[in-house]
Amino acid sequence: MANFAPPPGTADIFEAEAGVWRSIENTAADVFSRYGYGELRTPVFEYTEVFQKGLGNETEVVQKEMYTFEDRGGRSLTLRPEGTAGVMRALSNTDVMNGVEQRVYYHGPMFRGERPAAGRRRQFHQIGVENVGRCAPLIDAECIAMLCTFLKEIGITDFQLDINTRGVAADRAPAEAVLREYFAKHLDSMCPDCRTRFERNIWRILDCKQPECGKIVADAPDYVASFSEDSRNYFAEVCAALDALKVPYHVNPRLVRGLDYYVHTVFELSHSALGAQTSIAGGGRYELYLPGEKRAVPGVGFAAGVERLIMVREALQVPAPAGKSAYAYLIGLGSAARIANLQLADMLRKEGVPVALELEERSFKAQMRGANRSGAQFAVIRGDAEMEKKILIVKDMNDGSQSEIEESQIFNYICQRSNTK
């Protein structure tokens, strides 16, 4: 049989795995709704300028990783590499510019032209939230606490929460001067990417994963000390709120996140179960310019990679949710029995009972094999004789016992024996 694999960096998700995805997505919806968040679904592609303006032209996502193409009218479109910019574009059509808080969550595929690796795909999936319109340290702390609650409720424990502050725009110049003076002395020992980052976006050096750069970064000066007192007080309030919520955290002065729109609080959650690529979720406070607006809108949010969440769950041996197999498998011998089974299946399904049935003309032995493969608790059998008597033969697949049941009683019989109600 031919092997038609999906493109590199993508994957097919069949029912056994899809059940885990649904469980994670349903838990996200449950947790986030408790905090007042509602679901928002945005297109998988946007006009390219939505990401250029939102993420910053100098970010590596915009520079290297976006899938961009032209529509028939010559407009440049891009498959979304992340969720925030598109959400903000959508919220520009609400009254968020008037200071009305918007709390939304989303989930779906994102696209980046990265080299495929463990937990990192070209089509990957994120679950995220955005709280837009207001700016306060306690909002940041609540958002972080909600993320921690979500992770615990999908069975992920022992993660590490790192937090830091990016200050505000006015803090950047003095902080960059401190970093530039230090890194200029070490450029010859740094990786090629960091030598480019020194010119384009010096903050990204702090996030470099190369060992030779990591040693240099570890001795970098405390740039946060150059931030304004207001910025440092803002971060102190976030930390105090997390302490009050009993959320453990580690202040990591090297944590900057990779996108230009971040201000004040940034955070990242990691787990040792992933090996070298430890990050499972991250986010922070940001300021973004909505289309057609001259002033930025404040927000805070995060995104979690679903593929990575699943990898951590597997490493922690979190049980997968049990699939809902059929309670009954209907076996029909003869065309009249098959039509009657089709009607019976319709009735049972409308009552909430999962049912499988054989709709082709097959031997009794072949149909029983199908019943065994289905995992159904009951095989419900009828042929011409059963049709005439208006009965069903019900075989319990667990112990092999058989009973004759009037068709009108089959629903009650299945409910009593399988505890479906």
C-alpha positions in Angstrom: 0.0 0.0 0.0 1.3 3.5 -0.9 2.5 5.7 1.9 1.2 9.2 1.4 2.8 11.1 4.3 1.7 14.7 5.1 4.2 17.5 4.3 7.2 17.8 6.7 6.3 19.6 9.9 2.6 18.6 9.7 0.8 15.6 11.1 -2.5 13.6 10.7 -4.4 13.3 14.0 -6.6 10.3 14.2 -9.4 9.5 16.7 -7.3 7.9 19.4 -5.1 11.1 19.7 -7.9 13.5 18.8 -9.7 12.5 22.0 -6.8 13.9 24.0 -6.9 17.1 21.9 -10.7 17.5 22.6 -10.1 16.9 26.3 -7.4 19.7 26.5 -9.6 22.1 24.4 -12.7 21.4 26.5 -10.7 21.9 29.8 -9.4 25.2 28.4 -12.9 26.4 27.6 -14.1 25.3 31.1 -11.3 27.0 33.0 -11.2 30.2 31.0 -14.9 30.7 31.1 -14.7 30.7 34.9 -12.5 33.7 34.6 -15.0 35.5 32.3 -13.3 34.7 28.9 -15.4 34.0 25.8 -14.3 32.1 22.7 -13.1 34.0 19.6 -12.4 32.4 16.2 -10.3 34.4 13.7 -9.2 33.5 10.1 -6.1 31.3 9.6 -4.7 34.0 7.3 -4.6 37.8 7.6 -3.3 40.7 5.6 0.5 40.6 6.0 0.6 44.0 7.5 -1.4 42.8 10.5 1.6 40.7 11.6 4.3 43.2 10.4 2.8 46.0 12.4 1.7 43.8 15.3 4.9 41.7 15.8 7.5 44.1 14.5 9.4 44.0 11.3 12.7 43.1 13.1 11.4 40.0 14.8 12.6 36.6 13.6 9.1 35.5 13.0 8.5 38.3 10.5 12.0 38.1 9.1 12.3 34.4 8.6 9.3 32.2 9.5 6.1 33.5 7.9 4.2 31.8 5.0 3.3 34.7 2.8 1.5 34.8 -0.6 -0.6 37.1 -2.8 -4.3 36.9 -3.4 -5.8 37.4 -6.9 -6.0 41.1 -6.3 -2.2 41.4 -5.5 -2.7 41.9 -1.7 -0.1 40.2 0.5 -1.6 37.5 2.8 0.1 35.5 5.6 -0.9 32.3 7.3 -1.1 33.3 11.0 2.2 32.6 12.8 0.6 33.4 16.2 -2.7 34.4 17.6 -2.5 37.8 19.2 -2.2 40.1 16.2 -5.3 38.5 14.5 -7.2 38.7 17.8 -6.4 42.4 18.1 -7.4 43.0 14.5 -10.8 41.4 15.3 -11.2 43.4 18.6 -10.6 46.7 16.7 -14.2 46.2 15.6 -15.4 46.4 19.2 -15.5 49.2 21.7 -12.1 48.2 23.2 -10.6 51.6 22.3 -13.0 53.2 24.8 -11.5 51.2 27.6 -14.1 48.4 27.6 -12.3 45.3 28.7 -12.4 42.3 26.3 -11.6 38.8 27.6 -11.3 36.2 24.8 -9.7 32.8 24.3 -8.9 31.0 21.1 -7.4 27.7 19.8 -6.4 26.5 16.4 -3.5 26.0 14.0 -0.6 28.4 13.5 2.1 28.3 10.8 5.8 29.0 10.9 8.5 28.0 8.4 10.7 26.5 11.1 12.9 23.4 10.9 10.7 20.6 12.3 11.8 19.2 15.6 10.4 17.5 18.7 7.3 19.4 19.7 7.9 22.0 17.0 6.0 21.8 13.7 5.4 24.0 10.7 1.7 23.7 11.3 1.3 23.7 15.1 -1.6 24.4 17.4 -2.0 26.9 20.2 -4.5 27.6 22.9 -4.4 31.2 24.1 -6.1 34.0 25.8 -6.1 37.8 25.5 -7.3 40.3 28.1 -7.5 43.6 26.2 -8.3 47.2 27.1 -7.1 47.6 30.7 -3.6 47.7 32.3 -3.0 46.7 35.9 -0.6 44.5 37.8 -3.4 42.4 39.2 -4.8 41.6 35.8 -1.3 40.2 34.8 -1.2 38.1 38.0 -4.7 36.7 37.5 -3.8 35.8 33.9 -0.7 33.9 35.0 -2.7 32.1 37.8 -5.3 31.1 35.3 -2.7 29.5 33.0 -1.3 27.6 36.0 -4.8 26.4 36.9 -5.4 25.2 33.3 -2.1 23.2 33.3 -2.9 21.5 36.6 -6.4 20.6 35.4 -5.1 18.8 32.3 -2.7 16.8 34.5 0.5 18.8 34.1 2.4 19.3 37.4 5.9 20.3 38.4 6.3 23.0 35.8 8.4 26.0 36.4 7.1 29.6 36.0 9.7 32.2 35.1 8.7 35.9 35.1 10.4 39.2 34.3 9.7 42.8 33.3 10.4 44.4 30.0 9.6 47.9 31.4 7.9 50.4 29.0 9.1 52.0 25.8 10.8 54.9 27.6 12.9 52.3 29.5 14.3 50.7 26.4 17.0 53.2 25.3 18.9 53.3 28.6 18.6 49.5 29.1 19.8 48.9 25.5 22.8 51.2 26.1 23.8 49.1 29.1 23.5 45.9 27.1 25.1 47.2 24.0 28.2 48.4 25.9 28.5 44.9 27.5 27.9 42.7 24.4 30.1 44.9 22.1 33.1 43.5 24.1 32.1 39.9 23.3 30.8 39.9 19.7 33.7 37.9 18.3 32.8 35.0 20.7 29.1 35.0 19.9 27.1 33.0 17.3 26.3 34.5 13.9 22.6 35.1 14.8 23.5 37.1 17.9 26.0 39.2 15.9 23.0 40.1 13.7 20.7 40.6 16.7 23.3 43.0 18.1 22.5 45.4 15.2 18.7 44.6 14.7 17.3 43.6 18.1 19.7 43.3 21.0 17.1 41.9 23.4 17.0 38.7 21.4 20.6 38.0 22.5 19.3 37.4 26.0 17.1 34.6 24.7 19.8 32.8 22.6 20.0 29.0 23.3 23.6 28.6 21.9 26.0 27.5 24.7 28.7 30.0 23.7 26.2 32.9 24.0 24.6 31.5 27.1 27.9 31.9 29.1 28.2 35.5 28.0 24.5 36.3 28.7 24.9 34.8 32.2 27.3 37.6 33.1 25.3 40.5 31.5 24.7 43.5 33.7 21.3 44.1 35.5 19.5 46.2 32.8 16.3 46.3 34.9 18.1 48.6 37.4 18.0 51.3 34.6 14.2 51.1 34.3 12.0 53.8 35.8 10.7 53.5 39.4 7.2 53.2 38.1 8.1 50.2 35.9 9.9 48.5 38.8 7.0 49.1 41.1 4.6 47.7 38.6 6.6 44.4 38.5 6.8 44.4 42.3 3.0 44.5 42.5 2.7 41.6 40.1 5.0 39.5 42.2 3.1 40.5 45.4 -0.2 39.4 43.8 1.3 36.0 42.8 2.5 35.6 46.3 -1.0 36.3 47.6 -2.4 33.7 45.2 0.3 31.2 46.3 1.6 30.8 42.7 5.3 29.8 42.9 7.5 31.7 40.4 11.2 32.4 39.6 12.3 35.9 38.6 14.5 35.4 35.5 16.2 38.6 34.3 17.2 36.9 31.0 13.6 36.2 30.0 12.5 38.8 27.4 10.2 36.8 25.0 10.8 37.2 21.2 8.2 39.8 20.1 8.6 43.6 20.1 5.1 44.4 21.5 5.8 43.2 25.1 5.9 45.7 27.9 6.0 45.2 31.7 5.3 41.6 32.7 6.6 38.6 30.6 6.4 35.0 31.7 7.2 31.5 30.5 6.3 28.1 31.8 8.6 25.2 31.2 8.8 21.5 32.0 11.8 19.2 32.3 9.9 16.4 30.6 10.5 18.0 27.2 14.3 17.8 27.4 16.2 20.6 25.7 13.0 22.3 24.4 11.4 22.9 27.7 8.9 25.7 27.0 5.3 24.8 27.0 3.5 28.2 27.4 4.3 31.8 27.6 3.1 35.3 27.2 3.0 38.7 28.9 1.6 42.2 28.8 1.8 44.1 25.5 0.8 47.3 23.7 -0.5 46.9 20.1 -1.7 49.4 17.6 -5.0 48.4 16.1 -5.7 49.0 12.4 -6.4 52.7 11.8 -5.7 53.7 15.4 -3.0 56.2 16.4 -2.7 55.0 20.0 -1.8 51.6 21.3 -4.2 49.3 23.2 -3.0 47.5 26.3 -3.4 43.8 26.8 -2.1 40.7 28.5 -2.3 37.1 27.3 -0.5 33.9 26.7 -0.4 30.9 24.3 0.3 27.3 25.0 1.5 24.8 22.4 -0.9 21.9 22.3 1.6 19.5 20.8 4.0 20.2 23.7 1.2 19.9 26.3 0.5 16.4 24.9 4.2 15.5 25.1 4.4 16.5 28.7 1.2 14.6 29.6 2.6 11.5 27.9 5.9 11.9 29.8 4.0 12.2 33.1 1.8 9.2 32.1 -1.4 11.2 32.4 -4.2 8.7 31.4 -5.8 9.5 28.1 -9.5 10.2 28.2 -11.5 7.0 27.6 -13.1 6.9 24.2 -16.8 6.6 24.0 -17.2 3.2 22.2 -20.6 1.9 21.1 -22.7 0.3 23.9 -24.6 -1.8 21.3 -23.7 -3.4 18.0 -26.7 -4.2 15.9 -26.5 -7.4 13.8 -29.1 -7.9 11.1 -29.6 -11.1 9.1 -31.7 -10.2 6.0 -32.7 -6.9 4.3 -35.8 -6.4 6.5 -33.7 -6.9 9.7 -31.1 -4.4 8.5 -33.8 -1.7 7.8 -35.3 -2.4 11.2 -31.8 -2.1 12.8 -31.3 1.2 11.0 -34.5 2.5 12.6 -33.6 1.1 16.0 -30.1 2.7 15.8 -31.7 6.1 15.0 -34.0 5.9 18.0 -31.2 4.8 20.4 -28.8 7.5 19.2 -31.4 10.2 19.7 -31.7 9.0 23.3 -27.9 9.5 23.7 -26.8 5.8 23.3 -23.7 5.2 21.1 -24.6 2.5 18.6 -22.7 0.8 15.8 -24.4 -1.5 13.2 -23.8 -3.6 10.1 -25.4 -2.1 7.0 -24.0 -4.5 4.4 -25.1 -8.0 3.7 -22.6 -10.1 5.6 -22.5 -13.5 7.2 -23.4 -13.9 10.9 -19.8 -14.9 11.7 -18.4 -11.8 10.0 -20.9 -9.5 11.8 -19.9 -11.0 15.2 -16.3 -10.3 14.4 -17.3 -6.7 13.8 -19.1 -6.6 17.1 -16.0 -7.9 18.9 -13.8 -5.2 17.2 -16.2 -2.4 18.1 -15.7 -2.9 21.8 -19.5 -2.8 22.3 -20.9 -4.3 25.5 -23.9 -5.8 23.7 -24.5 -7.5 20.4 -28.1 -7.1 19.4 -29.1 -9.8 16.9 -32.2 -10.2 14.8 -33.2 -12.2 11.7 -36.5 -13.2 10.2 -37.6 -15.2 13.2 -36.9 -12.4 15.6 -38.7 -10.0 13.3 -41.8 -12.1 13.3 -41.8 -12.4 17.1 -40.8 -8.7 17.6 -38.0 -9.6 19.9 -34.2 -9.1 19.9 -31.5 -11.4 21.1 -29.1 -9.5 23.2 -25.6 -11.0 23.9 -23.5 -9.6 26.6 -20.0 -9.5 25.1 -18.4 -9.5 28.5 -19.7 -12.8 29.9 -21.3 -14.4 26.8 -24.8 -14.6 28.3 -27.8 -14.1 26.0 -31.4 -12.8 26.6 -34.5 -12.4 24.6 -35.8 -8.8 24.9 -38.9 -7.2 23.4 -37.8 -4.5 21.0 -39.8 -1.9 23.0 -37.7 -2.7 26.1 -34.2 -2.5 24.5 -33.5 1.1 25.6 -34.3 0.4 29.2 -32.4 -2.9 29.1 -29.2 -1.2 27.8 -29.5 1.6 30.3 -29.9 -0.7 33.3 -27.1 -3.0 32.3 -24.6 -0.4 31.1 -25.4 2.5 33.4 -25.6 4.9 30.5 -28.2 7.1 32.3 
